[in-house]
């Protein structure tokens, strides 16, 4: 049973400390804000001026890579390798022709499609980083929306607990 939150007599300008440290409140905020059907800011289009430019950020606790593809379009994908869930991009920003996981060298194109793997024929049928399925963009900003359908993927595989599907750009 959840405890009642007692606000100071001075009013809502003073926030109870519990609001900042209670894990239940934190989880509720994550699910309502970052994992719900809302748009979240990821990057400015001007931060990715050239094809091959990328930056990394977070959508709640989910690491995200935002890239400018060779087609000139902006793409967003979960910054986790489909093989073992390792981070693919370790740098905050950069320029690359492809994205390579440092763990087992799985290589992805800038849209998140798997290019090559040292295991060749042992690839799963749908290997690749989790990508966007719907988008919203303006001339200056790019946003992402989480989809609840991928939440089951995160729950079903404990090593991939930070995987979340993002829709973007």
TORNU-604424 format. One record per residue (C-alpha): residue number from 1; residue in three letters; x, y, z. Coordinates in steps of 0.001 Angstrom, whole numbers, plus 500000, padded with zeros to 6 digits. Example, Ala and Ser with C-alpha at 12.3 -4.5 7.8 and 13.67 -1.06 7.14 Angstrom:
BEGIN
@num=1, residu=ALA, east=512300, north=495500, up=507800 $
@num=2, residu=SER, east=513670, north=498940, up=507140 $
This chain:
BEGIN
@num=1, residu=UNK, east=500000, north=500000, up=500000 $
@num=2, residu=UNK, east=501406, north=503361, up=498967 $
@num=3, residu=UNK, east=502057, north=505948, up=501661 $
@num=4, residu=UNK, east=500341, north=509280, up=501498 $
@num=5, residu=UNK, east=502565, north=512167, up=500430 $
@num=6, residu=UNK, east=502520, north=515019, up=502917 $
@num=7, residu=UNK, east=503199, north=518373, up=501319 $
@num=8, residu=UNK, east=504782, north=521099, up=503486 $
@num=9, residu=UNK, east=502474, north=523727, up=504922 $
@num=10, residu=UNK, east=504243, north=526362, up=502798 $
@num=11, residu=UNK, east=502423, north=524972, up=499736 $
@num=12, residu=UNK, east=503461, north=523292, up=496515 $
@num=13, residu=UNK, east=506555, north=525467, up=496074 $
@num=14, residu=UNK, east=508373, north=523106, up=498468 $
@num=15, residu=UNK, east=508488, north=519528, up=497232 $
@num=16, residu=UNK, east=508719, north=516634, up=499715 $
@num=17, residu=UNK, east=512075, north=514825, up=499526 $
@num=18, residu=UNK, east=510274, north=511534, up=498928 $
@num=19, residu=UNK, east=509255, north=512769, up=495475 $
@num=20, residu=UNK, east=512937, north=512652, up=494449 $
@num=21, residu=UNK, east=513968, north=509320, up=495986 $
@num=22, residu=UNK, east=510950, north=506977, up=496055 $
@num=23, residu=UNK, east=511501, north=504143, up=493509 $
@num=24, residu=UNK, east=507750, north=503660, up=493020 $
@num=25, residu=UNK, east=507294, north=507312, up=492046 $
@num=26, residu=UNK, east=510302, north=507062, up=489717 $
@num=27, residu=UNK, east=508856, north=503978, up=487976 $
@num=28, residu=UNK, east=505460, north=505673, up=487642 $
@num=29, residu=UNK, east=507100, north=508726, up=486047 $
@num=30, residu=UNK, east=509065, north=506519, up=483627 $
@num=31, residu=UNK, east=505961, north=504640, up=482506 $
@num=32, residu=UNK, east=503732, north=507731, up=482215 $
@num=33, residu=UNK, east=506246, north=510091, up=480612 $
@num=34, residu=UNK, east=508880, north=508088, up=478722 $
@num=35, residu=UNK, east=507145, north=504777, up=478006 $
@num=36, residu=UNK, east=503715, north=506149, up=477256 $
@num=37, residu=UNK, east=502227, north=507400, up=473988 $
@num=38, residu=UNK, east=503966, north=510786, up=474152 $
@num=39, residu=UNK, east=506521, north=512539, up=471962 $
@num=40, residu=UNK, east=509960, north=513127, up=473476 $
@num=41, residu=UNK, east=512733, north=515414, up=472257 $
@num=42, residu=UNK, east=515796, north=513591, up=470873 $
@num=43, residu=UNK, east=517888, north=516042, up=468849 $
@num=44, residu=UNK, east=517973, north=519129, up=466688 $
@num=45, residu=UNK, east=518266, north=518480, up=462953 $
@num=46, residu=UNK, east=521152, north=520971, up=462908 $
@num=47, residu=UNK, east=523144, north=518701, up=465221 $
@num=48, residu=UNK, east=523343, north=516138, up=462387 $
@num=49, residu=UNK, east=524196, north=518237, up=459325 $
@num=50, residu=UNK, east=526022, north=515606, up=457209 $
@num=51, residu=UNK, east=525155, north=512010, up=456243 $
@num=52, residu=UNK, east=526999, north=509749, up=458688 $
@num=53, residu=UNK, east=526707, north=512122, up=461659 $
@num=54, residu=UNK, east=525302, north=510573, up=464828 $
@num=55, residu=UNK, east=524678, north=511392, up=468457 $
@num=56, residu=UNK, east=523634, north=509353, up=471451 $
@num=57, residu=UNK, east=521044, north=510314, up=474024 $
@num=58, residu=UNK, east=518489, north=508710, up=476329 $
@num=59, residu=UNK, east=514739, north=508303, up=476221 $
@num=60, residu=UNK, east=514075, north=507736, up=479915 $
@num=61, residu=UNK, east=516551, north=504945, up=480740 $
@num=62, residu=UNK, east=516714, north=503721, up=477141 $
@num=63, residu=UNK, east=519933, north=504568, up=475271 $
@num=64, residu=UNK, east=519203, north=505901, up=471772 $
@num=65, residu=UNK, east=521325, north=506639, up=468686 $
@num=66, residu=UNK, east=520111, north=509384, up=466336 $
@num=67, residu=UNK, east=521765, north=509276, up=462897 $
@num=68, residu=UNK, east=521697, north=511158, up=459623 $
@num=69, residu=UNK, east=521574, north=508311, up=457102 $
@num=70, residu=UNK, east=523277, north=508177, up=453723 $
@num=71, residu=UNK, east=519827, north=508923, up=452282 $
@num=72, residu=UNK, east=519840, north=512271, up=454148 $
@num=73, residu=UNK, east=517006, north=511189, up=456452 $
@num=74, residu=UNK, east=517258, north=511213, up=460244 $
@num=75, residu=UNK, east=516845, north=507857, up=461998 $
@num=76, residu=UNK, east=516584, north=506858, up=465662 $
@num=77, residu=UNK, east=517322, north=503422, up=467066 $
@num=78, residu=UNK, east=517919, north=501812, up=470424 $
@num=79, residu=UNK, east=521635, north=501889, up=471247 $
@num=80, residu=UNK, east=521826, north=498135, up=471929 $
@num=81, residu=UNK, east=523235, north=495350, up=469777 $
@num=82, residu=UNK, east=520665, north=492724, up=468817 $
@num=83, residu=UNK, east=523185, north=489993, up=469607 $
@num=84, residu=UNK, east=523999, north=490451, up=473322 $
@num=85, residu=UNK, east=522464, north=493801, up=474209 $
@num=86, residu=UNK, east=525760, north=495706, up=474423 $
@num=87, residu=UNK, east=525920, north=499404, up=473634 $
@num=88, residu=UNK, east=526729, north=499964, up=469960 $
@num=89, residu=UNK, east=527877, north=503598, up=470168 $
@num=90, residu=UNK, east=530081, north=504503, up=473108 $
@num=91, residu=UNK, east=530839, north=508094, up=472063 $
@num=92, residu=UNK, east=528437, north=510990, up=472658 $
@num=93, residu=UNK, east=528623, north=512080, up=469015 $
@num=94, residu=UNK, east=530615, north=511461, up=465881 $
@num=95, residu=UNK, east=530696, north=510626, up=462208 $
@num=96, residu=UNK, east=530706, north=507065, up=460813 $
@num=97, residu=UNK, east=529829, north=505086, up=457704 $
@num=98, residu=UNK, east=528315, north=502350, up=459891 $
@num=99, residu=UNK, east=527820, north=501418, up=463549 $
@num=100, residu=UNK, east=529831, north=498499, up=464942 $
@num=101, residu=UNK, east=529267, north=496800, up=468279 $
@num=102, residu=UNK, east=532582, north=496472, up=470112 $
@num=103, residu=UNK, east=531570, north=493203, up=471778 $
@num=104, residu=UNK, east=531383, north=490807, up=468799 $
@num=105, residu=UNK, east=531723, north=493251, up=465867 $
@num=106, residu=UNK, east=528149, north=493087, up=464596 $
@num=107, residu=UNK, east=527917, north=495956, up=462110 $
@num=108, residu=UNK, east=524773, north=497992, up=461389 $
@num=109, residu=UNK, east=524032, north=500605, up=458751 $
@num=110, residu=UNK, east=522923, north=504082, up=459847 $
@num=111, residu=UNK, east=519273, north=502992, up=459737 $
@num=112, residu=UNK, east=519860, north=500126, up=462199 $
@num=113, residu=UNK, east=519864, north=497270, up=459663 $
@num=114, residu=UNK, east=522406, north=494522, up=460285 $
@num=115, residu=UNK, east=525159, north=494662, up=457622 $
@num=116, residu=UNK, east=527590, north=491980, up=458710 $
@num=117, residu=UNK, east=528323, north=489602, up=461534 $
@num=118, residu=UNK, east=531332, north=487414, up=462256 $
@num=119, residu=UNK, east=528870, north=484519, up=462591 $
@num=120, residu=UNK, east=527569, north=484750, up=459021 $
@num=121, residu=UNK, east=524791, north=482199, up=458484 $
@num=122, residu=UNK, east=523975, north=481980, up=462197 $
@num=123, residu=UNK, east=522115, north=485309, up=462048 $
@num=124, residu=UNK, east=518549, north=485465, up=463343 $
@num=125, residu=UNK, east=515936, north=486165, up=460682 $
@num=126, residu=UNK, east=515190, north=489671, up=462001 $
@num=127, residu=UNK, east=518568, north=490846, up=463279 $
@num=128, residu=UNK, east=519008, north=494579, up=463667 $
@num=129, residu=UNK, east=518627, north=497372, up=466171 $
@num=130, residu=UNK, east=515102, north=498263, up=467274 $
@num=131, residu=UNK, east=513998, north=501089, up=464958 $
@num=132, residu=UNK, east=511333, north=503695, up=464622 $
@num=133, residu=UNK, east=507924, north=502810, up=463231 $
@num=134, residu=UNK, east=506247, north=506206, up=463159 $
@num=135, residu=UNK, east=507647, north=509677, up=463129 $
@num=136, residu=UNK, east=507210, north=513340, up=463800 $
@num=137, residu=UNK, east=509667, north=516027, up=462823 $
@num=138, residu=UNK, east=509911, north=519706, up=462177 $
@num=139, residu=UNK, east=512622, north=521627, up=460387 $
@num=140, residu=UNK, east=514568, north=522108, up=463605 $
@num=141, residu=UNK, east=513782, north=519307, up=466067 $
@num=142, residu=UNK, east=513331, north=515582, up=466083 $
@num=143, residu=UNK, east=511190, north=513665, up=468516 $
@num=144, residu=UNK, east=510441, north=510063, up=469415 $
@num=145, residu=UNK, east=507467, north=508239, up=470843 $
@num=146, residu=UNK, east=507657, north=504957, up=472678 $
@num=147, residu=UNK, east=505457, north=502038, up=471690 $
@num=148, residu=UNK, east=504096, north=499691, up=474345 $
@num=149, residu=UNK, east=504333, north=496678, up=472024 $
@num=150, residu=UNK, east=508079, north=496349, up=472630 $
@num=151, residu=UNK, east=507703, north=496448, up=476419 $
@num=152, residu=UNK, east=507083, north=492688, up=476313 $
@num=153, residu=UNK, east=510478, north=492221, up=474627 $
@num=154, residu=UNK, east=512167, north=494030, up=477498 $
@num=155, residu=UNK, east=510269, north=491984, up=480093 $
@num=156, residu=UNK, east=510938, north=488660, up=478361 $
@num=157, residu=UNK, east=514716, north=489007, up=478197 $
@num=158, residu=UNK, east=516380, north=490292, up=481397 $
@num=159, residu=UNK, east=519655, north=491217, up=479626 $
@num=160, residu=UNK, east=517637, north=493443, up=477316 $
@num=161, residu=UNK, east=515652, north=495158, up=480040 $
@num=162, residu=UNK, east=516625, north=498593, up=478735 $
@num=163, residu=UNK, east=515465, north=497844, up=475176 $
@num=164, residu=UNK, east=512483, north=499941, up=474276 $
@num=165, residu=UNK, east=511032, north=500564, up=470850 $
@num=166, residu=UNK, east=511224, north=504190, up=469755 $
@num=167, residu=UNK, east=509395, north=505872, up=466966 $
@num=168, residu=UNK, east=511165, north=508821, up=465553 $
@num=169, residu=UNK, east=511874, north=511550, up=463259 $
